[in-house]
Amino acid sequence: MEWTDWLYPAIVLGLGYLVLGITGFGSALVTVPLLAWIWPLPEVVVLAILLDIPASILHGGLNFRQVRWNALNAMLPGMAVGSVVGLWLLGQLDKRWPLFVLGIYIAIVGLRALRVAATPTTTTASRWGYHAGSTVLGVVEVMFATAGPVVLALLQRRLPNVAEIRATVPVVMVVAGSVAIAVLAISDQVNSAQTFERWIIGLPIAALGVLIGNRLAKQIPAVIMKRTIALLLIASGLSLTRHIWL
């Protein structure tokens, strides 16, 4: 690719990882639909996962003390099962309906979050409910690389502190992305040569976006951060529903 061909992707990646730096999730909700205008969706999904892993590691390292590791451990079994199920579904379903249902769910989660007080008490989901949510997480990450809102929805039921949620989401996404990319690679879904070139160019852009976003987030009060996350959930959910008409 000529350097001029990277102007649009660079802007999209910078914006997506700025969002991740501020909120702890949401990069793929920006990058996947916008990059899919110029690159095939399967290639965009793989690239998004590969960029999310180091970007999320960077974000988690910057906020390491606030990560809640016990929340991650509870998700691992369902996440692994969901990744395998997601791979199977790739060859079975029209993607429009799963995206539509996921979009409605994410938008509802965002609307509910807007109605919650600034320091809500958490509710403990049942063990089976939590495992089911973790399985959905794995499915969505393999199929669409947009599992961040699902992770957020699960963590909001366990963690009372918005800073802890923001720090823990990227750590969960590192594991989810690693499992998803391993499953996709084993099934020959990764075009290594072209994807590696795009990853090398996109990585410093993503890192810069995370660093700037993380610095900005420290200046934002918790209440505003919580509302920002909720609004992002609503917007991203509604944007996913549009695929039903495409």
N, C-alpha and C positions, 0 to 999 in steps of 0.2 A: 504493500500500500504506500502511496505517496503521503508526505506529511500533511498535505492539504485535506486528504481523506480522513484525517484524524481530528479535524476541528470540531465537527459535530459530536463524535463519540467522546472526545475529551470534555466537552461542556457537560454532556449527560453524566459521565462518570464523576466529574467534580461535584455536580449538584447532588447526585445520589449519595456519595460518601460524605458530603457535608451534612446531609440529613442523618446518616448513621452516626456521625460524630456528635451531633446534638442530642439525638433521642435514644441511641443505642440500637436502632433497627431501622428498616425502611429503605435501605439502599436499592434492593432489587425491585421494590415497588415503583421506583423511579427509573432505574436503568433498563429493566427487562422490557417493558412496553415501548419505551422510546428507542432503544437499540434494535428492537424487532422490526422497526420500520426499514432498516438498512441491511440487517443481517438475519439469516434464518433463525427462527425461535429456538430450536434445539441447541444451536451453537451459542446463542445468547445466554440460555439457561446455564450451560456448562461454564461459560466465562464468568457469569455472575457468582456462581458458587465458588469458583477458584479465586476470585477477587475478594469475596466476602470472608473467606477463611483468614488470610493474613490481616485484612482490615479489622476484623473482629478481634483477632489476637492483639493487635495494637490497641484497640479501644479497651479491651479487658485489662491489658497491662497498665494502661493509664489510670484505671479505676479498680485495681486489683483488690484493695482492702475492703471494698464494698460488695464483692462477688459472694453470693450465697451458693456454695457448692452442693449443699444437700438438695436444693431444688433441681439441680442438674442430674444428680444420681437417680432421682425418682423417675426421670424421663427416659433414661437410656433403653430399657427393654422395649417400650412402645415405639420409640424412635427407630430402632433397628428393624422391627417388624414392619413398620410403616414404609420404610425405604424399599423393602422388597415388594410390598404390595403396590407402591407407586410405580415401580419398574414394570410390573405386570400390567397395570392399568394403562401405561403409555401405549401399549399395543391393542387395547381393548375399547377404550372410550373416546367419544368425541369430547375434546377438551373444553368445549364451550359450557356444558352444563356443570361440571365440577367447579369451574371458575366462577360461574354465576352464583352457585350455592355458597362457595367460599366468600365471595364478595358481600353477599347479604349478611352472612355471619359476622364478618369483620366490621361491617358498618354498624350492626346492632351492638357489638362489644364497645365500639367507640361512643355510640349514643349513651349507653349505660354509664360509661366512664365519665362523661360530661356531667352526669347528674350526681355523681358521688362527691361527698365532701372532701375538703382539701386533705384531711388525714383520716381516711376511712379505716374501719376495722376490717381485717381480711376474713374471708370465709374459706373453710377447708373443704375442698372437693373430695368426694369419695375416692377410694383407691382405684376402683374400676373407671370412674369418670376421668381421673387424671391419666391413667394408662390409655384410655380411648383418645383423649386429647393429644397425648404424645404420639400415638399412632398416626393420627391425622397430620401432625407436624411432619413426620417422616414422609408421608405420601405427598404432601404439598411441596416439600423441599425438592424431592426428586423430579416431580412433574413440572413445577413452575418456578422454583428457587425463590419463593415469596412466603416462607414460613414464619417470618418475623412477627406478624400480627398474631399468629396462633401461639407462638411462644409468649408473647406479651399477655395474651388473654389468660394463659395458664398461670403465669407468674403473678398476675394481679390478684389471683385468688389465694396466694400463699404469702406474698411479701407486702408488708405495710408501707415500706419506705420507697418513694419514687426513685431515689438515688440508687438503692439496691437493685431495683428492677432494671434501671438503665444500665447498670454495670453487669448484671447477670445475663441479660438477653444476648449480648454478643458472644459470651462464653458458650451458651447453649447452641448458638448458631455455628460456632466453630465445630462442635461435635456433630451437629446435624449435617452441616456441609461436608464434613470429612466422610461421614457414612454415605451420604448421597453420591459424592463423586466417586467413591470406591465402588459402589453398586453400578453406577453408569460406566465406569471404566471397564469393569469385568464384563459387562454386556456389550462392549465395543461401541458405546454411544459418544465417545470423546474423539474428536478430530485433533490429534495431538499437535501436529505441526502448525496449523493455522491458529489454534487456540493458544498455544504457547507464545506465539508472536504477539497476539493481542494482549495476553496476560502480562508480558514483559513491559509493554508500553503503558498499559493501564494501571499497573501496580503503583508507581510513584504518584500518579494522579489521585488514586484512591487514598493513599497514605496521607497526602497533603490535605485532602478533604476531611479526613477523620481528625487530623491534628487541629485544623481550624475550627471544625464543628465542636470538638471537645472543649476548646478554649472558650468558645462562645457560650456553651452550656453552663459553664461555671458562673456566668453572669446572669443566668436566668433563674428567678425564684421557683421553688418547687411547685407552687400552685399553677403558675404559668406553664411550667414544663409539663405538668399532668394534662392540662387542657390542650397543649400543643400535640402531645402524643394522641389524645383522644380525637382531635380534629384530623390528624394524619391517618388514623385508623378509618374514620368515616370516609375521607376522600379516597383512600386507597381501596377500600371496600367497594365504593360506588364505581370506581374506575374499572375494577375487575368485572362488574356486572355487564359492562358494555360489550364484552366478548360474545354474549348470547346473540347479538345482532350482526356479528362479523362473519 
